[in-house]
């Protein structure tokens, strides 16, 4: 399929075919962050990733795609000890907005400088959370939030958006607990979007976009698990 430059989005909620994204994955520009548009994007394997506040929204579908299959989660002995210890109290969906705010203090994945989570992005994902589609996993210690992550769940796929930590291993412990719970619930795919050594150490790997989209299409047929989420009793 011939690739082309990014398409400017109009008021209608529609996207070009993901396979037409440019070499870096940029597919479209513009549009809003309404729940309807965000969910339409995720169902097509597309995610928003803006450059800066007050700039048009950018929509991406990179090739390859970095993803984690829950049954391939890889946990080192030292991390497993941390997961099994009582150092962190890991919870789901008890402080979603605070997790997003914590992630907003994390540098951009490409430049290591300013955040990519704009005020518009914060509001949009809090709204998705209120509608039951976005969820957080949180690591607490001594009553303080010290790490976590958030993302969007549709069918049998969890689309991870961002992570943060204020103590060593806090976000990793939260992720491990979340992925194991997702596996118990029948989730088969965790979208990590772009490659990072942090996620690679846990078993995430690059897969062709065609494979990612094919897996996603099958998993969207599974029922949605709307929030709020809680861990199953151990």
N, C-alpha and C positions, 0 to 999 in steps of 0.2 A: 504494500500500500504506500502510495507516494506521500512523503512527509511535506509539511508546509509550515509557514509561520503561524504564530498564535492567532486565534480568532477572537475578535472583540464580541463580548456577550451583550445581548440586549435585555429588555425587561422580561422576555419569556424565559422560563426555566428549561434551558436546553444546552447541551454541550456537544462539541464535535466528537468524532470517534477517538477514543484514547490512543489508538494506533497511529494517529496523525500528529502526535506530539513531536516537537523538534528533538534534536539529538540530546539536549539536556533535560528533556521531559516537559518543557513548558508547552502547554496546550492552548490556554485561553487567558484572556485579560478582561477585567471588569466584572460587572454583576455585583450582587449583594451577598450577604451572609445570612439570608433568611433560613429558617429550619428546612423549608422545602427545597431550597437550592443546595444546601449542604448535604442533605440526605440523598438527593438526586446525584450529586457528585460522588459520594462514597459508594453508591450502588454501581457506579461505572468505574470504580477504581481511581478516582480523581480526588485530589485534596488541595485545599488552599494553602498558600505559603507566600505571604506578602513580603516585599522588600522593606517597606517603611510606612509609618503612619501617614495618612492623607494621600497615599498613592493608590492607583487602581489595584484591585485584587488580582493576584496571579494564581492560576490553576495548573496543577502539575500531574503528570502520569509518567514517571521515569521508566527507562528500560536499561538495565535490569531493575527489578524491585527487590528491596531487602525485606525479608519476611522470616518469621519464626513459626514453625509447626510445633504446637505444644508437646507432642510426643517426642520431639527432638531437643527439648530443653536440656541444656548441659549446665550442671551446677558443680562447682569445685568443692572439695572437701571442706575447705575453710568457710566458704559461703554457706554450705549446708549446715555447718555448726552454728553460724550466725542466724540462719533461718529458724533452727530448732531451739535456739536460746530464747530467753525472755527479754533480750535487750530492747527489741522494738515491739510495740503493740500495733499490729497491722489491721487496718479497718477498710471497709469499702463504703464509699458514698456518704461519708459523714462530714466532709469539709471540701466539697468540690471546688467552690470558688477560691478557697485558700490555696488549693493545689495549683490551680491555674495561675494564681498570683505568684506562687513560688516558682513555677516554670517560667513565668515572664521575666524573672531575674536571671535566667540562664542565657548565656551568649548564643548568638545565631550558630547554627550547625555549620555554615559555610565559612564565616569570617572570624568567629570567635569574639565578635564585638557586640553590637547592640542586639536587643531581643527582636524576635520576629512576631511576638505575640502582642499585637496592638490592642488598644482599648476596644475596638470593634470586634476583634477576635475573642477577647475575654467575654464580652456581652453575648456573643453568638453561641459560644459553647456552654455558658451558664444556662442560656435558654434551652439548648438541646438537653442539658442535664435535667432541667425542670420538666421536660417532655418525656424523660425516661430513656433517652437514647445515648447520652454521654455519661461516663462513669469515672470515678477516681479510686485509686488504691493508695492508701496513706500509711506512712510509718510514723508512729508517735513514740516519744520517750519523755517520761516524767511530765505528761500532760501537754507536751509541745510537739507541734508538727515539724518533723525533721527530714522529711523526704516523701516522695510519691510520684505518681504519674496519672495521666488522664487520657481518655480516648473515646471512641464511638463504637458502639456494638450494633451490628446488623446481621441477622441470621446467625450463621456459625463463624463469623469473622469479627475480630476486635481490631480496630484501626487505632494504633497507638499514636498519640500526638506529641507528647513531650514528657520529660522527667526532670526532677530536680532533687538535690540532696543537700542537707546542712550537716550531716554526719556521715562518716564513711560507711558505705554499704547500705545506707537506708533505702535508697531507691531500688537497689538490686534486690533486697529482701522483699520489698513491696511487689516488685515485678514477679519474682519467683512464686510468691504466694498467689498472686493473681493468675498467672499462667496455669498453675496447678488446679486452681478452681475452675478456670475456663475449660480445661481438659475434662473435668468431671461433669461439666454442663454440656459437653458435646461440641465445644468450639474446636475447629480444626486449623485455624489460620490466625496469626497475629501479624498485621501489617506494620512494619517498622519504617516504611517509606524509603529512607536513605541509609546507606551503610555507615555504621560507627563501630569502632573497636569494642566499645562497651557492650553493645548488643551482640556483636559477633562472638564475644567470649561466652555468651550464654546460649549459643547454638543458632542464632539467626544467620542467614546466608542469602546471597543474591540468587534470584531466579528470573528467568526470562519473563518479560511483561505478558507475553501470550499465555504462559502457564499461570501466572498470577491471576489474570482476568478469567481464565477458564475455571480455576479453583473457586474464585469469588462467585462466579455465576451459579455454580452448584450450591455453594454454602448459603447464598441468599434465599434459597428455597426453604431453609430451615426456619422454624418459628423465631421471632424476635424475643429476647429476654429483656423486657422493659424493667426499668429501675423502680425504686431504689434497690441496689444489690446489697447482699450480706453473705458472708462466708457460710457455707454449710457447716453444721456442727461436726467437729472432728471425731 
